[in-house]
Amino acid sequence: MRLNILGLAVTGALFWGWALPTPIFAQAQTAKPTGEEEQDWQGLPPGKGREETFYLCAPCHSLKMVTQQGLSAGRWNEAIDWMVAEQEMPPLEADERKLIVDYLARFYGEDRKARSAKKRQP
């Protein structure tokens, strides 16, 4: 019985991308890009805070998990609080946290679905 529960937990963690670092993390640690155009940002749009967001989020889970959220700045802050408290994410300095939250709220905020729908309309 315990083996089945453990198997389900591991399968669920792998499915959600929590158990293993993403492959890009290993690449990011071994080789730093020499130019902006050489870096694979996994779809993160250019903007102030992109690099910090990428290197904070990608080691622990898929960036798809980040990009699909659509949270307000307040909710992004709550998510970071939860990850620090429950997922052993290291606490961030105030200025770095603001930079990352501002980036996430700008590109993956509550209105991202509305922006996306407008782009699809003729």
Secondary structure, 3 states (H helix, E strand, C coil): CHHHHHHHHHHHHHHHCCCCCCHHHHHHHHCCCCCHHHCCCCCCCCCCCHHHHHHHHCCCCCHHHHHCCCCCHHHHHHHHHHHHHHCCCCCCCHHHHHHHHHHHHHHHCCCHHHHHHHHHCC
